[in-house]
Amino acid sequence: MGRVRVRQHVNPLSNRYQQSIFIPDWSQVYSNLSLPFHLDLGCARGRFLLQMAQQNPHRNYLGVEIREALVTEANQIKDEYNLTNLYYVFGNINHSLTNLLASLPSNSLELVTIQFPDPWFKKKHQKRRVVQPEIVEILAQFLAPKGQIFLQSDIKEVAQEMLDRFLENPHFSPLKPEIWLEENPLEVMTEREIATINKGEPIYRTILKVTDKDSN
């Protein structure tokens, strides 16, 4: 299958992307809904999750991407691999993340990854960035008590802003004393991460944990 060509950047605030995410019957998608979930926000072509799902059959994987053509392609490839622990949905998480997470089994969301999101450098466009306070609060609500957030970007400003917005929420704190990690703790790297490393450029990564939920 040839690579689908799509626009690199999509404005999540445009009217086209304000419709609700279509949520399938998860029991018809995943073979075992009792497994913990890993959610990848902005999964692009989905190759990262494709590898993760193959290597970790004990976890369910869900990718969300705002470019519909990439979602269609990713699900076709997933089907070719006969993976029953992986699925991709088309949608704008800044619009309907709550409904999506509410549809998953309670306390099943253990890991969320947000990797190399669109930087939107112009100040007037920064409201388009994916990590907004509302998104942080929604994730705090739905993550399991020992849930984690993995963030990374090759743009220091973007990485710092994502980190700051999570730390401004009382439900998140750094997993380790050293906030910025030199190595990726996950066993799979994204295409963007590999390309950045090959160019010898820095990557800013961090892991956050959910706090104050153990007693709930």
N, C-alpha and C positions, 0 to 999 in steps of 0.2 A: 504494500500500500504506500503510495506517495504521500509526502507530507502535505497536509492541508495548509494553504496560505491564508493568513488572517492578519488583521491590523494588530500591530504590536501593543498599542494602548487603546483602551476603551474607557469612555467617560461614564463612571457608575452613576452619575447624577442625572444623566439624560433620561427623558421620558421612556425611551425604549427599554430601559433596564429597571423599571419600577414595578414590573409584574412579579407576583409571588413565584417562588420556586415550586416546580411540580415535584411532589413527594410521592414516590411509588410505595407499593406495599412491600415493606422491607422483608417480610417473611417469604416473598417471592424472589427476592434479590440475593439475600445472604442465606447460606445453608445452615448457619448456627448463630442465631441472634443473641446467644448468651455470652459470646466472646466480647472482649473489650474493643472499643473503637479508637482508631487513629483518624483524625480529621485533618486534611490538608487544604488550607484556604488559599485559593489562587493556584490551583494545581497545574495550570498550563496544559501541556500535552499529556500529562499524567505518567510519564515514564518513571519518575521517582516512586510513586505509589505502586506501579506495576512491578517493580523489583522488590519493594518491601513486601507486597502481598505474596509473592512467590517464596520469599525467604522466611516469612512468618505466618504460617497457616493458622496459628493460634490467636490471630487478631484480625478484626474486620477493619477494612480501609475505605474511607469515603473522601472523595475529592470534589471540591466545588470550584467552578471556573465560569467566568462571565462571558467568555467567547464560545458560543454554542457549537461552532464547527469543531473546535478542539474536543469538546465533550463527546460529540458523536463519534469522532475518530477514536478517542480513548476507549469508549465502551465497546467499539467494534474489535479493537485489539485485545481488550480484556476477555471478550467472548472467545476469541481465537485461542487464548490460553486456557479456556475453561476454568477461570477463577471464580469461585463462589464466595470469596471473602473481600471482594473489591467492587466498587461502583463509583461512577462519576455523575454529578448532577450539574445542570446549567442553571446559573442564577447569580444574582447580586447579593452577596452576603450582608452588605450594608442596608439591605431592604428587608430581607426575610430570614435572617439567621435564626431568630427565635423559633419560628414555626418548624424549621428544619431540625433543630436540636430537640425540640419538644416531641418530635415524632420518633426519636430513637429510644431504646429501652432506658429506663431510669438508671442514673449513675454508671452508664456504660462508656461514657466519653473519658478516656484516660490520657490521651495525648493530642495536642493541636500543634500543627506546624504552620508557620507563616514565613515563607522563604523568598527573598528577593522580590518583594512587591514593587509595583510601579512607583518610582520616586516622586513624580509630579513636582519638579523642581520649582516652578514659578509659584510665588507666594499665593497668588489668587487661586491656584489650582490645588493647594495642599489639602483643602477640605475633601478632595477626592481620594486621599490616601486611605488605605483599607483599615488601618488600626486607628479607630476613633474611640473616645471614651465609652460610647454606647456599646460598641462591639466587645470591649474589655468587660463590661458589666454583664453582658449576656453570657460570655464564656465563663465568668466567675459563677454564674447561676447554674450552669449545666455541667461543668466539669465535675468528675468524680472527686471525692475527698482527697485522694492522693494524685490528682491529675497534674499534668505538666504542660507548659507552653514552651515550644522551641522557636526562637526567632533568629533569622539571619539575613544579612544584606551586605552588599559590597559598597554601599554608600553609608558612611559613618553617621551622617546627619539623620538618615532614615532609621538606621538601627537604634540610635540614641533616642529618637522620638518614640519609637515603638516601645523600647524599654521603659522610658519615663511614663508613658501612659499606663502601662501595666503596673508599675510601682506606685503610681498615684492612687491605684485602687487598693483598699485595705485587704483584699482577698488574695493578693499575690506578693511573693517575695522571692529573692534569688535562691536557686537550689544550692549553689555553692558559693563560698566566700569570694572566689575570683569570678567577677560578673562576666567578663568577656572570655570566651573559651578559644584556645589556640586550635584545638582539634574538634572536628565534628563528632559528637557522641553517637550518631546514628550510623548504621552499617551501609547506608546508601547515600550518595551525593546526587544533587540535581545536576542537570545539564549546565545550568548557569554557574553553579559552584565549580564544576570541573573546568569550565572555560576560564573562570576568574583565576583559579589556582594556576592554570597553565600559562596565564599571562603574568604571573608573579605578583598579582595585586592582592591587597588584604581583604579579608572577610571578617565581619563583626557578627559574632554569634553569642547567644546566651540562652540559658534555660531557667524558667521560673516555675515555682510550685504553688499549688493552691494552699492557702492557710485558712485557719478558723472555720473549717467545715467538718472536722472529725466528730464534733459533738452534735451535728445536725441529725 
